[in-house]
Amino acid sequence: LYLDGVSSKLVLRNNTSYFFTVRLLGRASDGNTVAMTVDGAAKRGSNASSVRLIGKPHNRIIYDEIGVGDMQFDVSITNGALRFYAVGKTGINIRWLGRVELSELSF
């Protein structure tokens, strides 16, 4: 997911902890739909190479008639960004939409 739908990344600030909730909706060209919610946490120390997920994100699949099954997460130690991505299915065109709610705390 990109903030602008194209290339703007969700870069975390230095010395900050985060809690995120992601709502993800996918619709295939044949009308089949997938909906899921994910909760997780991350933190970043004094630079991008210190960013990491805290624990394991919790996925809740609301409905998945496409058969996608899961959403993936990681962080980029290159730019300190959170990365959310869904893996589709071979031969099926899926359009995705995501909403990220983010709480952040610096100290």
Accessible surface in RSA format (square Angstrom, percent):
REM  Atomic radii and reference values for relative SASA: ProtOr
REM  Chains: A
REM  Algorithm: Lee & Richards
REM  Probe-radius: 1.40
REM  Slices: 20
REM RES _ NUM      All-atoms   Total-Side   Main-Chain    Non-polar    All polar
REM                ABS   REL    ABS   REL    ABS   REL    ABS   REL    ABS   REL
RES LEU A   1    70.73  39.4  31.92  22.8  38.81  97.6  38.41  27.0  32.33  87.0
RES TYR A   2   106.51  49.7  88.36  50.3  18.15  47.2  45.19  34.0  61.32  75.6
RES LEU A   3   117.34  65.3  79.05  56.6  38.29  96.2  83.75  58.8  33.59  90.4
RES ASP A   4    84.25  59.0  52.89  52.6  31.36  74.2  42.09  99.1  42.16  42.1
RES GLY A   5    63.71  78.6   0.00   N/A  63.71  78.6  32.69  89.7  31.02  69.5
RES VAL A   6   115.22  75.8  97.54  88.3  17.68  42.6 101.26  88.0  13.96  37.9
RES SER A   7    71.49  60.4  61.37  81.9  10.13  23.3  35.57  75.7  35.92  50.3
RES SER A   8    45.54  38.5  36.55  48.8   8.99  20.7  22.36  47.6  23.18  32.5
RES LYS A   9    92.26  45.0  78.03  47.9  14.22  33.9  31.94  28.8  60.32  64.2
RES LEU A  10    30.04  16.7  28.53  20.4   1.52   3.8  28.68  20.1   1.36   3.7
RES VAL A  11    79.13  52.1  57.09  51.7  22.04  53.1  57.09  49.6  22.04  59.8
RES LEU A  12     3.03   1.7   0.64   0.5   2.39   6.0   0.96   0.7   2.07   5.6
RES ARG A  13   139.27  58.5 133.16  67.9   6.11  14.6  66.06  90.3  73.22  44.4
RES ASN A  14    70.87  48.9  56.10  54.2  14.76  35.6  13.76  33.1  57.11  55.2
RES ASN A  15    80.90  55.8  70.42  68.1  10.48  25.2  23.59  56.8  57.31  55.4
RES THR A  16     4.02   2.9   0.21   0.2   3.81   9.1   2.26   3.0   1.76   2.7
RES SER A  17    49.41  41.8  47.60  63.5   1.82   4.2  21.79  46.4  27.62  38.7
RES TYR A  18     7.79   3.6   3.24   1.8   4.55  11.8   3.71   2.8   4.08   5.0
RES PHE A  19   103.96  52.0 102.23  63.3   1.72   4.5 102.23  62.0   1.72   4.9
RES PHE A  20     0.02   0.0   0.02   0.0   0.00   0.0   0.02   0.0   0.00   0.0
RES THR A  21    21.70  15.4  21.25  21.5   0.45   1.1  10.88  14.6  10.82  16.4
RES VAL A  22     0.00   0.0   0.00   0.0   0.00   0.0   0.00   0.0   0.00   0.0
RES ARG A  23   117.98  49.5 115.14  58.7   2.85   6.8  37.79  51.6  80.19  48.6
RES LEU A  24     7.04   3.9   2.90   2.1   4.14  10.4   3.46   2.4   3.58   9.6
RES LEU A  25    85.87  47.8  84.50  60.4   1.37   3.5  84.50  59.3   1.36   3.7
RES GLY A  26     0.34   0.4   0.00   N/A   0.34   0.4   0.34   0.9   0.00   0.0
RES ARG A  27   141.91  59.6 137.79  70.2   4.12   9.8  48.14  65.8  93.76  56.8
RES ALA A  28     4.06   3.7   0.85   1.3   3.21   7.3   1.10   1.6   2.95   7.8
RES SER A  29   100.25  84.7  55.37  73.9  44.88 103.4  47.37 100.9  52.88  74.1
RES ASP A  30   102.65  71.9  63.41  63.1  39.24  92.8  47.69 112.2  54.96  54.8
RES GLY A  31    22.29  27.5   0.00   N/A  22.29  27.5  13.38  36.7   8.91  20.0
RES ASN A  32    53.20  36.7  53.09  51.3   0.11   0.3   0.46   1.1  52.75  51.0
RES THR A  33    29.83  21.2  29.83  30.2   0.00   0.0  22.40  30.1   7.43  11.2
RES VAL A  34     0.43   0.3   0.43   0.4   0.00   0.0   0.43   0.4   0.00   0.0
RES ALA A  35    23.10  21.2  23.09  35.6   0.01   0.0  23.10  32.5   0.00   0.0
RES MET A  36     3.43   1.8   0.37   0.2   3.05   7.3   0.41   0.3   3.02   4.0
RES THR A  37    18.77  13.4  18.77  19.0   0.00   0.0   5.21   7.0  13.56  20.5
RES VAL A  38     0.00   0.0   0.00   0.0   0.00   0.0   0.00   0.0   0.00   0.0
RES ASP A  39    33.37  23.4  31.51  31.4   1.86   4.4  10.30  24.2  23.07  23.0
RES GLY A  40     8.78  10.8   0.00   N/A   8.78  10.8   8.78  24.1   0.00   0.0
RES ALA A  41    23.83  21.9  22.73  35.1   1.10   2.5  22.73  32.0   1.10   2.9
RES ALA A  42     0.00   0.0   0.00   0.0   0.00   0.0   0.00   0.0   0.00   0.0
RES LYS A  43    76.92  37.5  76.92  47.2   0.00   0.0  29.50  26.5  47.43  50.5
RES ARG A  44    29.60  12.4  25.64  13.1   3.96   9.4   0.47   0.6  29.13  17.7
RES GLY A  45    25.98  32.0   0.00   N/A  25.98  32.0  24.29  66.7   1.68   3.8
RES SER A  46    76.52  64.7  61.11  81.6  15.41  35.5  36.81  78.4  39.71  55.6
RES ASN A  47    70.84  48.9  69.52  67.2   1.32   3.2  29.69  71.4  41.16  39.8
RES ALA A  48    18.36  16.9  16.31  25.2   2.05   4.7  16.31  23.0   2.05   5.4
RES SER A  49    76.60  64.7  55.97  74.7  20.63  47.5  35.18  74.9  41.43  58.0
RES SER A  50    45.85  38.7  27.40  36.6  18.45  42.5  37.48  79.8   8.37  11.7
RES VAL A  51     5.38   3.5   0.00   0.0   5.38  13.0   0.00   0.0   5.38  14.6
RES ARG A  52   121.26  50.9 121.14  61.8   0.13   0.3  49.45  67.6  71.82  43.5
RES LEU A  53    42.36  23.6  29.64  21.2  12.72  32.0  29.64  20.8  12.72  34.2
RES ILE A  54    69.64  39.6  61.86  46.1   7.78  18.8  62.04  44.7   7.61  20.6
RES GLY A  55    64.89  80.0   0.00   N/A  64.89  80.0  43.24 118.7  21.65  48.5
RES LYS A  56   190.15  92.8 160.86  98.7  29.29  69.7 106.07  95.5  84.08  89.6
RES PRO A  57    20.41  14.9  11.78  10.7   8.63  31.4  11.79   9.7   8.62  53.6
RES HIS A  58   106.27  58.1 102.65  71.4   3.62   9.3  71.98  74.2  34.29  39.9
RES ASN A  59    47.14  32.5  25.47  24.6  21.67  52.2  12.88  31.0  34.26  33.1
RES ARG A  60    94.42  39.6  89.51  45.6   4.91  11.7  53.06  72.5  41.37  25.1
RES ILE A  61    82.23  46.8  51.66  38.5  30.57  73.7  51.66  37.2  30.57  83.0
RES ILE A  62   115.01  65.4  87.17  64.9  27.84  67.1  90.20  65.0  24.82  67.3
RES TYR A  63   121.00  56.5 116.96  66.5   4.04  10.5  89.97  67.6  31.03  38.2
RES ASP A  64    39.03  27.3  11.53  11.5  27.51  65.0   9.21  21.7  29.82  29.7
RES GLU A  65    77.77  44.6  48.57  36.7  29.20  69.5  24.69  47.8  53.08  43.3
RES ILE A  66    11.22   6.4   0.92   0.7  10.30  24.8   3.23   2.3   7.99  21.7
RES GLY A  67    43.74  53.9   0.00   N/A  43.74  53.9  26.30  72.2  17.44  39.1
RES VAL A  68    22.14  14.6   0.17   0.2  21.97  52.9   0.63   0.5  21.52  58.4
RES GLY A  69    36.07  44.5   0.00   N/A  36.07  44.5  25.26  69.3  10.81  24.2
RES ASP A  70    57.59  40.3  55.56  55.3   2.03   4.8  18.99  44.7  38.59  38.5
RES MET A  71     3.22   1.7   0.00   0.0   3.22   7.7   0.00   0.0   3.22   4.3
RES GLN A  72    67.84  37.9  66.33  48.5   1.51   3.6   9.08  19.3  58.76  44.6
RES PHE A  73    30.34  15.2  10.17   6.3  20.17  52.5  10.17   6.2  20.17  57.7
RES ASP A  74    41.14  28.8  39.65  39.5   1.48   3.5  24.72  58.2  16.42  16.4
RES VAL A  75    27.83  18.3  15.75  14.3  12.09  29.1  15.75  13.7  12.09  32.8
RES SER A  76    11.98  10.1   8.65  11.5   3.33   7.7   5.16  11.0   6.82   9.5
RES ILE A  77   110.40  62.8 101.29  75.5   9.11  21.9 101.29  72.9   9.11  24.7
RES THR A  78   124.05  88.2  95.68  97.0  28.37  67.6  70.30  94.4  53.75  81.3
RES ASN A  79    47.46  32.7  38.33  37.0   9.13  22.0  29.35  70.6  18.10  17.5
RES GLY A  80     0.00   0.0   0.00   N/A   0.00   0.0   0.00   0.0   0.00   0.0
RES ALA A  81     0.06   0.1   0.06   0.1   0.00   0.0   0.06   0.1   0.00   0.0
RES LEU A  82     7.05   3.9   1.42   1.0   5.62  14.1   1.42   1.0   5.62  15.1
RES ARG A  83   108.42  45.5 104.12  53.1   4.30  10.2  34.21  46.8  74.21  45.0
RES PHE A  84     7.51   3.8   4.36   2.7   3.15   8.2   4.36   2.6   3.15   9.0
RES TYR A  85    98.26  45.9  93.30  53.1   4.96  12.9  71.72  53.9  26.54  32.7
RES ALA A  86    28.67  26.4   2.77   4.3  25.90  58.9   2.77   3.9  25.90  68.6
RES VAL A  87    90.42  59.5  86.29  78.1   4.13  10.0  89.69  77.9   0.73   2.0
RES GLY A  88    36.14  44.6   0.00   N/A  36.14  44.6  14.17  38.9  21.98  49.2
RES LYS A  89    90.52  44.2  76.93  47.2  13.59  32.4  39.92  35.9  50.59  53.9
RES THR A  90   145.54 103.5 112.22 113.8  33.32  79.4  84.42 113.4  61.13  92.4
RES GLY A  91    83.93 103.5   0.00   N/A  83.93 103.5  42.32 116.1  41.60  93.2
RES ILE A  92    66.54  37.9  49.70  37.0  16.84  40.6  52.77  38.0  13.77  37.4
RES ASN A  93   116.56  80.4 110.23 106.5   6.33  15.2  24.54  59.1  92.02  88.9
RES ILE A  94    31.28  17.8   3.13   2.3  28.15  67.8   5.31   3.8  25.96  70.5
RES ARG A  95   200.92  84.4 190.45  97.1  10.47  24.9  72.79  99.5 128.13  77.7
RES TRP A  96    72.97  29.3  46.24  22.4  26.73  62.8  36.81  19.6  36.15  58.7
RES LEU A  97   124.81  69.5 121.82  87.2   2.99   7.5 123.79  86.9   1.03   2.8
RES GLY A  98    25.22  31.1   0.00   N/A  25.22  31.1   0.70   1.9  24.52  54.9
RES ARG A  99   142.96  60.0 138.23  70.5   4.72  11.2  51.36  70.2  91.60  55.5
RES VAL A 100    46.77  30.8  18.76  17.0  28.02  67.5  18.76  16.3  28.02  76.0
RES GLU A 101    67.92  39.0  61.07  46.2   6.84  16.3  30.15  58.3  37.76  30.8
RES LEU A 102    61.99  34.5  25.70  18.4  36.28  91.2  25.95  18.2  36.04  97.0
RES SER A 103    70.62  59.7  63.01  84.1   7.62  17.6  33.94  72.3  36.68  51.4
RES GLU A 104    86.00  49.4  55.61  42.1  30.39  72.4  26.22  50.7  59.78  48.8
RES LEU A 105   134.06  74.7 128.58  92.0   5.48  13.8 130.48  91.6   3.58   9.6
RES SER A 106    53.83  45.5  31.79  42.4  22.04  50.8  30.79  65.6  23.04  32.3
RES PHE A 107   234.57 117.4 177.28 109.8  57.29 149.1 208.75 126.6  25.81  73.9
END  Absolute sums over single chains surface
CHAIN  1 A     6620.5       5073.2       1547.3       3655.9       2964.7
END  Absolute sums over all chains
TOTAL          6620.5       5073.2       1547.3       3655.9       2964.7
